[in-house]
Amino acid sequence: MNVEKMEKVIPSVVEKLEKIKQTELASELSWCWVSFKNDSNPVGLIEKSGKALAAFAEAREKNAKAVAKKLVEDFEKALA
């Protein structure tokens, strides 16, 4: 996981999750990010990030413009 890239992409990911009505996942991901910055334990962050990517994929199936492809790609690169 690239922490610098995650720091740049997490706010956009959380915002997009809220826009696609995934507010609970958005708040969980945000909490996991803050927790990760404090204790450097990525387990929860990786789990919630996977769920976020799945939510984005589902939203893109319904409407290709619901989630920008670049956002998904940037998020995947940050996680890699």
N, CA, C and O atoms as a Tinker XYZ file with bonds, in Angstrom:
   320  protein
     1  N      0.840000   -1.172000    0.000000    73     2
     2  CA     0.000000    0.000000    0.000000    64     1     3
     3  C      0.887000    1.238000    0.000000    63     2     4     5
     4  O      1.853000    1.325000    0.759000    81     3
     5  N      0.553000    2.180000   -0.848000    73     3     6
     6  CA     1.300000    3.426000   -0.936000    64     5     7
     7  C      0.572000    4.481000   -0.090000    63     6     8     9
     8  O     -0.475000    4.988000   -0.490000    81     7
     9  N      1.127000    4.801000    1.063000    73     7    10
    10  CA     0.481000    5.697000    2.015000    64     9    11
    11  C      0.284000    7.094000    1.425000    63    10    12    13
    12  O     -0.757000    7.714000    1.641000    81    11
    13  N      1.279000    7.594000    0.680000    73    11    14
    14  CA     1.157000    8.929000    0.092000    64    13    15
    15  C      0.002000    8.993000   -0.898000    63    14    16    17
    16  O     -0.770000    9.952000   -0.897000    81    15
    17  N     -0.119000    7.963000   -1.750000    73    15    18
    18  CA    -1.216000    7.938000   -2.711000    64    17    19
    19  C     -2.554000    7.772000   -2.005000    63    18    20    21
    20  O     -3.551000    8.375000   -2.403000    81    19
    21  N     -2.575000    6.958000   -0.960000    73    19    22
    22  CA    -3.817000    6.765000   -0.199000    64    21    23
    23  C     -4.264000    8.086000    0.414000    63    22    24    25
    24  O     -5.449000    8.417000    0.412000    81    23
    25  N     -3.302000    8.832000    0.935000    73    23    26
    26  CA    -3.634000   10.110000    1.565000    64    25    27
    27  C     -4.313000   11.053000    0.568000    63    26    28    29
    28  O     -5.200000   11.824000    0.937000    81    27
    29  N     -3.892000   10.986000   -0.689000    73    27    30
    30  CA    -4.482000   11.849000   -1.722000    64    29    31
    31  C     -5.852000   11.357000   -2.173000    63    30    32    33
    32  O     -6.734000   12.165000   -2.462000    81    31
    33  N     -6.040000   10.035000   -2.236000    73    31    34
    34  CA    -7.253000    9.489000   -2.840000    64    33    35
    35  C     -8.386000    9.233000   -1.831000    63    34    36    37
    36  O     -9.556000    9.256000   -2.211000    81    35
    37  N     -8.064000    8.996000   -0.577000    73    35    38
    38  CA    -9.096000    8.665000    0.415000    64    37    39
    39  C    -10.204000    9.724000    0.508000    63    38    40    41
    40  O    -11.377000    9.350000    0.517000    81    39
    41  N     -9.892000   11.023000    0.576000    73    39    42
    42  CA   -10.994000   12.000000    0.652000    64    41    43
    43  C    -11.959000   11.903000   -0.538000    63    42    44    45
    44  O    -13.172000   12.019000   -0.358000    81    43
    45  N    -11.437000   11.695000   -1.731000    73    43    46
    46  CA   -12.284000   11.570000   -2.922000    64    45    47
    47  C    -13.117000   10.299000   -2.866000    63    46    48    49
    48  O    -14.285000   10.297000   -3.255000    81    47
    49  N    -12.515000    9.221000   -2.384000    73    47    50
    50  CA   -13.225000    7.945000   -2.283000    64    49    51
    51  C    -14.375000    8.073000   -1.287000    63    50    52    53
    52  O    -15.494000    7.643000   -1.570000    81    51
    53  N    -14.106000    8.658000   -0.133000    73    51    54
    54  CA   -15.137000    8.832000    0.894000    64    53    55
    55  C    -16.269000    9.707000    0.360000    63    54    56    57
    56  O    -17.445000    9.400000    0.556000    81    55
    57  N    -15.911000   10.788000   -0.310000    73    55    58
    58  CA   -16.917000   11.689000   -0.882000    64    57    59
    59  C    -17.781000   10.961000   -1.912000    63    58    60    61
    60  O    -19.002000   11.117000   -1.918000    81    59
    61  N    -17.159000   10.177000   -2.772000    73    59    62
    62  CA   -17.905000    9.449000   -3.805000    64    61    63
    63  C    -18.803000    8.389000   -3.181000    63    62    64    65
    64  O    -19.931000    8.192000   -3.633000    81    63
    65  N    -18.320000    7.707000   -2.152000    73    63    66
    66  CA   -19.157000    6.720000   -1.465000    64    65    67
    67  C    -20.419000    7.377000   -0.907000    63    66    68    69
    68  O    -21.508000    6.807000   -0.980000    81    67
    69  N    -20.266000    8.563000   -0.357000    73    67    70
    70  CA   -21.430000    9.279000    0.171000    64    69    71
    71  C    -22.398000    9.644000   -0.953000    63    70    72    73
    72  O    -23.614000    9.583000   -0.771000    81    71
    73  N    -21.865000   10.021000   -2.107000    73    71    74
    74  CA   -22.720000   10.391000   -3.237000    64    73    75
    75  C    -23.497000    9.210000   -3.798000    63    74    76    77
    76  O    -24.601000    9.380000   -4.316000    81    75
    77  N    -22.920000    8.002000   -3.696000    73    75    78
    78  CA   -23.633000    6.836000   -4.219000    64    77    79
    79  C    -24.405000    6.125000   -3.098000    63    78    80    81
    80  O    -24.730000    4.942000   -3.195000    81    79
    81  N    -24.682000    6.876000   -2.045000    73    79    82
    82  CA   -25.522000    6.408000   -0.940000    64    81    83
    83  C    -24.907000    5.260000   -0.141000    63    82    84    85
    84  O    -25.628000    4.406000    0.374000    81    83
    85  N    -23.591000    5.239000   -0.037000    73    83    86
    86  CA   -22.881000    4.257000    0.787000    64    85    87
    87  C    -22.290000    4.980000    1.995000    63    86    88    89
    88  O    -21.093000    4.884000    2.264000    81    87
    89  N    -23.146000    5.703000    2.716000    73    87    90
    90  CA   -22.657000    6.565000    3.798000    64    89    91
    91  C    -22.028000    5.776000    4.943000    63    90    92    93
    92  O    -21.040000    6.223000    5.526000    81    91
    93  N    -22.577000    4.625000    5.268000    73    91    94
    94  CA   -22.004000    3.831000    6.357000    64    93    95
    95  C    -20.599000    3.357000    5.993000    63    94    96    97
    96  O    -19.678000    3.435000    6.806000    81    95
    97  N    -20.443000    2.863000    4.763000    73    95    98
    98  CA   -19.130000    2.421000    4.300000    64    97    99
    99  C    -18.162000    3.602000    4.247000    63    98   100   101
   100  O    -16.985000    3.454000    4.577000    81    99
   101  N    -18.645000    4.761000    3.837000    73    99   102
   102  CA   -17.801000    5.960000    3.783000    64   101   103
   103  C    -17.272000    6.307000    5.174000    63   102   104   105
   104  O    -16.089000    6.605000    5.333000    81   103
   105  N    -18.142000    6.269000    6.171000    73   103   106
   106  CA   -17.690000    6.617000    7.523000    64   105   107
   107  C    -16.754000    5.543000    8.082000    63   106   108   109
   108  O    -15.804000    5.862000    8.797000    81   107
   109  N    -17.018000    4.267000    7.758000    73   107   110
   110  CA   -16.132000    3.189000    8.218000    64   109   111
   111  C    -14.747000    3.319000    7.582000    63   110   112   113
   112  O    -13.730000    3.161000    8.257000    81   111
   113  N    -14.715000    3.606000    6.285000    73   111   114
   114  CA   -13.440000    3.759000    5.597000    64   113   115
   115  C    -12.666000    4.953000    6.155000    63   114   116   117
   116  O    -11.455000    4.876000    6.362000    81   115
   117  N    -13.364000    6.038000    6.391000    73   115   118
   118  CA   -12.736000    7.224000    6.958000    64   117   119
   119  C    -12.153000    6.917000    8.340000    63   118   120   121
   120  O    -11.030000    7.315000    8.648000    81   119
   121  N    -12.921000    6.212000    9.163000    73   119   122
   122  CA   -12.448000    5.839000   10.491000    64   121   123
   123  C    -11.224000    4.939000   10.386000    63   122   124   125
   124  O    -10.254000    5.120000   11.122000    81   123
   125  N    -11.264000    3.964000    9.469000    73   123   126
   126  CA   -10.136000    3.041000    9.302000    64   125   127
   127  C     -8.883000    3.781000    8.844000    63   126   128   129
   128  O     -7.773000    3.427000    9.239000    81   127
   129  N     -9.054000    4.791000    8.024000    73   127   130
   130  CA    -7.901000    5.572000    7.554000    64   129   131
   131  C     -7.241000    6.299000    8.723000    63   130   132   133
   132  O     -6.019000    6.275000    8.867000    81   131
   133  N     -8.054000    6.944000    9.554000    73   131   134
   134  CA    -7.511000    7.659000   10.709000    64   133   135
   135  C     -6.845000    6.667000   11.662000    63   134   136   137
   136  O     -5.771000    6.937000   12.199000    81   135
   137  N     -7.481000    5.535000   11.865000    73   135   138
   138  CA    -6.921000    4.497000   12.724000    64   137   139
   139  C     -5.581000    4.006000   12.172000    63   138   140   141
   140  O     -4.621000    3.831000   12.922000    81   139
   141  N     -5.524000    3.787000   10.861000    73   139   142
   142  CA    -4.279000    3.348000   10.228000    64   141   143
   143  C     -3.162000    4.371000   10.430000    63   142   144   145
   144  O     -2.022000    4.003000   10.713000    81   143
   145  N     -3.492000    5.650000   10.284000    73   143   146
   146  CA    -2.470000    6.688000   10.465000    64   145   147
   147  C     -1.940000    6.696000   11.896000    63   146   148   149
   148  O     -0.788000    7.056000   12.134000    81   147
   149  N     -2.785000    6.299000   12.846000    73   147   150
   150  CA    -2.361000    6.278000   14.248000    64   149   151
   151  C     -1.578000    5.035000   14.631000    63   150   152   153
   152  O     -0.599000    5.125000   15.371000    81   151
   153  N     -2.000000    3.861000   14.132000    73   151   154
   154  CA    -1.354000    2.626000   14.590000    64   153   155
   155  C     -0.645000    1.825000   13.495000    63   154   156   157
   156  O     -0.032000    0.799000   13.788000    81   155
   157  N     -0.716000    2.272000   12.252000    73   155   158
   158  CA    -0.054000    1.616000   11.110000    64   157   159
   159  C     -0.500000    0.172000   10.885000    63   158   160   161
   160  O      0.227000   -0.613000   10.276000    81   159
   161  N     -1.682000   -0.179000   11.370000    73   159   162
   162  CA    -2.238000   -1.512000   11.146000    64   161   163
   163  C     -3.242000   -1.412000    9.990000    63   162   164   165
   164  O     -4.314000   -0.829000   10.153000    81   163
   165  N     -2.902000   -1.978000    8.822000    73   163   166
   166  CA    -3.724000   -1.773000    7.628000    64   165   167
   167  C     -4.901000   -2.743000    7.460000    63   166   168   169
   168  O     -5.618000   -2.647000    6.464000    81   167
   169  N     -5.124000   -3.664000    8.390000    73   167   170
   170  CA    -6.122000   -4.718000    8.193000    64   169   171
   171  C     -7.511000   -4.154000    7.896000    63   170   172   173
   172  O     -8.115000   -4.503000    6.882000    81   171
   173  N     -8.018000   -3.293000    8.763000    73   171   174
   174  CA    -9.357000   -2.719000    8.571000    64   173   175
   175  C     -9.430000   -1.850000    7.331000    63   174   176   177
   176  O    -10.423000   -1.871000    6.604000    81   175
   177  N     -8.386000   -1.095000    7.094000    73   175   178
   178  CA    -8.340000   -0.210000    5.931000    64   177   179
   179  C     -8.408000   -1.019000    4.633000    63   178   180   181
   180  O     -9.131000   -0.650000    3.708000    81   179
   181  N     -7.669000   -2.106000    4.567000    73   179   182
   182  CA    -7.669000   -2.943000    3.366000    64   181   183
   183  C     -9.039000   -3.587000    3.171000    63   182   184   185
   184  O     -9.543000   -3.656000    2.050000    81   183
   185  N     -9.641000   -4.058000    4.265000    73   183   186
   186  CA   -10.968000   -4.683000    4.173000    64   185   187
   187  C    -12.013000   -3.686000    3.661000    63   186   188   189
   188  O    -12.764000   -3.995000    2.736000    81   187
   189  N    -12.060000   -2.509000    4.252000    73   187   190
   190  CA   -13.051000   -1.499000    3.844000    64   189   191
   191  C    -12.753000   -0.964000    2.448000    63   190   192   193
   192  O    -13.676000   -0.613000    1.713000    81   191
   193  N    -11.487000   -0.897000    2.074000    73   191   194
   194  CA   -11.128000   -0.450000    0.723000    64   193   195
   195  C    -11.643000   -1.453000   -0.309000    63   194   196   197
   196  O    -12.135000   -1.062000   -1.368000    81   195
   197  N    -11.531000   -2.730000   -0.001000    73   195   198
   198  CA   -12.062000   -3.756000   -0.897000    64   197   199
   199  C    -13.559000   -3.628000   -1.067000    63   198   200   201
   200  O    -14.083000   -3.781000   -2.170000    81   199
   201  N    -14.252000   -3.346000    0.032000    73   199   202
   202  CA   -15.707000   -3.155000   -0.037000    64   201   203
   203  C    -16.048000   -1.905000   -0.841000    63   202   204   205
   204  O    -17.034000   -1.883000   -1.577000    81   203
   205  N    -15.229000   -0.869000   -0.696000    73   203   206
   206  CA   -15.459000    0.362000   -1.455000    64   205   207
   207  C    -15.285000    0.108000   -2.953000    63   206   208   209
   208  O    -16.082000    0.581000   -3.763000    81   207
   209  N    -14.251000   -0.634000   -3.315000    73   207   210
   210  CA   -14.042000   -0.962000   -4.731000    64   209   211
   211  C    -15.205000   -1.782000   -5.270000    63   210   212   213
   212  O    -15.624000   -1.584000   -6.410000    81   211
   213  N    -15.728000   -2.695000   -4.469000    73   211   214
   214  CA   -16.882000   -3.485000   -4.887000    64   213   215
   215  C    -18.105000   -2.597000   -5.070000    63   214   216   217
   216  O    -18.870000   -2.779000   -6.017000    81   215
   217  N    -18.290000   -1.646000   -4.177000    73   215   218
   218  CA   -19.418000   -0.712000   -4.285000    64   217   219
   219  C    -19.280000    0.143000   -5.545000    63   218   220   221
   220  O    -20.269000    0.416000   -6.226000    81   219
   221  N    -18.050000    0.563000   -5.851000    73   219   222
   222  CA   -17.816000    1.347000   -7.065000    64   221   223
   223  C    -18.113000    0.513000   -8.307000    63   222   224   225
   224  O    -18.717000    1.008000   -9.259000    81   223
   225  N    -17.695000   -0.742000   -8.300000    73   223   226
   226  CA   -17.942000   -1.620000   -9.447000    64   225   227
   227  C    -19.443000   -1.801000   -9.665000    63   226   228   229
   228  O    -19.928000   -1.775000  -10.796000    81   227
   229  N    -20.158000   -1.982000   -8.574000    73   227   230
   230  CA   -21.614000   -2.138000   -8.660000    64   229   231
   231  C    -22.277000   -0.870000   -9.202000    63   230   232   233
   232  O    -23.176000   -0.937000  -10.039000    81   231
   233  N    -21.821000    0.285000   -8.713000    73   231   234
   234  CA   -22.372000    1.562000   -9.177000    64   233   235
   235  C    -22.067000    1.778000  -10.655000    63   234   236   237
   236  O    -22.903000    2.294000  -11.397000    81   235
   237  N    -20.860000    1.381000  -11.085000    73   235   238
   238  CA   -20.480000    1.546000  -12.493000    64   237   239
   239  C    -21.279000    0.607000  -13.400000    63   238   240   241
   240  O    -21.516000    0.933000  -14.563000    81   239
   241  N    -21.696000   -0.549000  -12.887000    73   239   242
   242  CA   -22.518000   -1.457000  -13.684000    64   241   243
   243  C    -23.870000   -0.827000  -13.982000    63   242   244   245
   244  O    -24.395000   -0.947000  -15.089000    81   243
   245  N    -24.426000   -0.154000  -12.980000    73   243   246
   246  CA   -25.733000    0.481000  -13.144000    64   245   247
   247  C    -25.636000    1.737000  -14.013000    63   246   248   249
   248  O    -26.518000    2.023000  -14.823000    81   247
   249  N    -24.546000    2.474000  -13.822000    73   247   250
   250  CA   -24.350000    3.724000  -14.555000    64   249   251
   251  C    -22.848000    3.952000  -14.676000    63   250   252   253
   252  O    -22.176000    4.239000  -13.685000    81   251
   253  N    -22.327000    3.823000  -15.888000    73   251   254
   254  CA   -20.880000    3.918000  -16.119000    64   253   255
   255  C    -20.300000    5.252000  -15.647000    63   254   256   257
   256  O    -19.110000    5.333000  -15.340000    81   255
   257  N    -21.113000    6.281000  -15.587000    73   255   258
   258  CA   -20.622000    7.598000  -15.185000    64   257   259
   259  C    -20.791000    7.863000  -13.689000    63   258   260   261
   260  O    -20.445000    8.942000  -13.208000    81   259
   261  N    -21.318000    6.887000  -12.956000    73   259   262
   262  CA   -21.555000    7.084000  -11.520000    64   261   263
   263  C    -20.254000    7.281000  -10.755000    63   262   264   265
   264  O    -20.184000    8.086000   -9.826000    81   263
   265  N    -19.223000    6.539000  -11.152000    73   263   266
   266  CA   -17.917000    6.639000  -10.497000    64   265   267
   267  C    -16.860000    6.743000  -11.592000    63   266   268   269
   268  O    -16.798000    5.912000  -12.498000    81   267
   269  N    -16.041000    7.766000  -11.491000    73   267   270
   270  CA   -15.009000    7.980000  -12.507000    64   269   271
   271  C    -14.016000    6.828000  -12.545000    63   270   272   273
   272  O    -13.562000    6.347000  -11.506000    81   271
   273  N    -13.690000    6.399000  -13.739000    73   271   274
   274  CA   -12.726000    5.307000  -13.923000    64   273   275
   275  C    -11.381000    5.683000  -13.311000    63   274   276   277
   276  O    -10.708000    4.839000  -12.718000    81   275
   277  N    -10.991000    6.941000  -13.453000    73   275   278
   278  CA    -9.710000    7.405000  -12.914000    64   277   279
   279  C     -9.672000    7.273000  -11.389000    63   278   280   281
   280  O     -8.639000    6.908000  -10.828000    81   279
   281  N    -10.773000    7.561000  -10.723000    73   279   282
   282  CA   -10.830000    7.433000   -9.268000    64   281   283
   283  C    -10.600000    5.982000   -8.866000    63   282   284   285
   284  O     -9.830000    5.706000   -7.947000    81   283
   285  N    -11.265000    5.053000   -9.553000    73   283   286
   286  CA   -11.100000    3.631000   -9.253000    64   285   287
   287  C     -9.647000    3.201000   -9.505000    63   286   288   289
   288  O     -9.056000    2.490000   -8.691000    81   287
   289  N     -9.082000    3.633000  -10.629000    73   287   290
   290  CA    -7.702000    3.286000  -10.952000    64   289   291
   291  C     -6.714000    3.846000   -9.935000    63   290   292   293
   292  O     -5.795000    3.152000   -9.500000    81   291
   293  N     -6.913000    5.110000   -9.562000    73   291   294
   294  CA    -6.025000    5.734000   -8.564000    64   293   295
   295  C     -6.116000    5.010000   -7.216000    63   294   296   297
   296  O     -5.109000    4.807000   -6.538000    81   295
   297  N     -7.334000    4.627000   -6.845000    73   295   298
   298  CA    -7.548000    3.921000   -5.587000    64   297   299
   299  C     -6.865000    2.550000   -5.619000    63   298   300   301
   300  O     -6.224000    2.144000   -4.650000    81   299
   301  N     -7.011000    1.850000   -6.735000    73   299   302
   302  CA    -6.375000    0.532000   -6.881000    64   301   303
   303  C     -4.854000    0.640000   -6.830000    63   302   304   305
   304  O     -4.190000   -0.192000   -6.212000    81   303
   305  N     -4.301000    1.673000   -7.485000    73   303   306
   306  CA    -2.845000    1.876000   -7.465000    64   305   307
   307  C     -2.349000    2.179000   -6.057000    63   306   308   309
   308  O     -1.287000    1.710000   -5.649000    81   307
   309  N     -3.123000    2.962000   -5.323000    73   307   310
   310  CA    -2.730000    3.301000   -3.955000    64   309   311
   311  C     -2.746000    2.062000   -3.063000    63   310   312   313
   312  O     -1.923000    1.931000   -2.157000    81   311
   313  N     -3.675000    1.165000   -3.322000    73   311   314
   314  CA    -3.771000   -0.065000   -2.516000    64   313   315
   315  C     -2.700000   -1.082000   -2.870000    63   314   316   317
   316  O     -2.309000   -1.897000   -2.035000    81   315
   317  N     -2.225000   -1.033000   -4.114000    73   315   318
   318  CA    -1.266000   -2.053000   -4.590000    64   317   319
   319  C      0.068000   -1.972000   -3.867000    63   318   320
   320  O      0.974000   -2.756000   -4.151000    81   319
